[in-house]
Amino acid sequence: MHYRIVSAILHFVIDSADTPRERRRLETERLLVAEARTLAAAHGLPGFTVEQLCERGEISRRTFFNYFASKEDAVLGFPLHRRDVDAERAFVAGGTTPPGRLSPDLLDALAVLVSTRWATMDIDPASAAALFAAVEREPRLIPRMLEHAAHMERTDARLIEEREGLDEGDLRARVTAHMMGAIARDTAGAFLGPDREHGRSYADLYAERLAAARSLFSTQDISLEGPPA
């Protein structure tokens, strides 16, 4: 599984920036994020304008809004044009069972999708430190982070429904998306923590936590009945 995750991520990340135009776009996006975090950490959100951010990025205000919906999203690194769309399409196309039944590789496929998203975000300890400094100076960014996380879980639940041919609102899709999101958040904490788990990759840390979840559920005799009286 670990090899599959890493191979899929490398293939996607390389292919997603294989033109000079796309590389320039990504460079500008990264610059805007870095500058937005620096300004937010130093002055707070009210302490700088979109125009000032555009000056640092050497772009126009109109161009800025082709990259981000707001300066808050620039600080948090939430671009308008996500780089994981192709990965989502590949995930949906990978269903292997009749509609309504869960594919045996569903969790592995989700692990590839989640780890690919992380790779496209270009987060490392240095950029994370800049983000943490910005959030510490401007706590109002936290609700936007939580809103984004909830949005991604809803997105993943819909993707699971589509991949597996489930009815809208299927509880299995929602619970799976929430569980995988929780694993992703714990993995991010380990990856960005003080010791960085001895330099291990995000994909490796995620696979380890998914294996722990599998081990837990495989040992449980799960029943919908209540505890004995």
Salt bridges, closest charged atoms under 4 A:
ASP15 OD2 - HIS11 NE2 3.16
GLU22 OE2 - ARG25 NH2 2.85
GLU29 OE1 - ARG25 NH1 3.10
GLU35 OE1 - ARG56 NH1 2.86
GLU51 OE2 - ARG61 NH1 2.52
ASP73 OD1 - ARG144 NE 2.74
ASP84 OD1 - ARG82 NH2 2.90
ASP84 OD2 - ARG117 NE 2.89
ASP86 OD1 - ARG89 NH1 3.06
GLU88 OE2 - ARG82 NH2 2.19
GLU88 OE2 - ARG117 NH2 2.89
ASP105 OD1 - ARG163 NH2 3.41
ASP108 OD1 - ARG214 NH2 2.45
ASP122 OD2 - ARG30 NE 2.79
ASP122 OD2 - ARG83 NH1 3.39
GLU138 OE2 - ARG140 NE 2.82
GLU147 OE1 - ARG144 NH1 3.74
GLU153 OE1 - HIS178 ND1 2.98
GLU153 OE2 - ARG185 NH1 3.06
ASP156 OD1 - ARG117 NH2 2.67
GLU164 OE2 - ARG163 NH1 2.63
ASP170 OD2 - ARG172 NH2 3.03
ASP186 OD2 - ARG209 NE 2.61
GLU197 OE1 - ARG200 NH1 3.93
GLU197 OE2 - ARG209 NH2 3.56
ASP204 OD2 - ARG200 NE 2.87
GLU208 OE2 - ARG200 NH2 3.28
GLU208 OE1 - ARG209 NH1 3.40
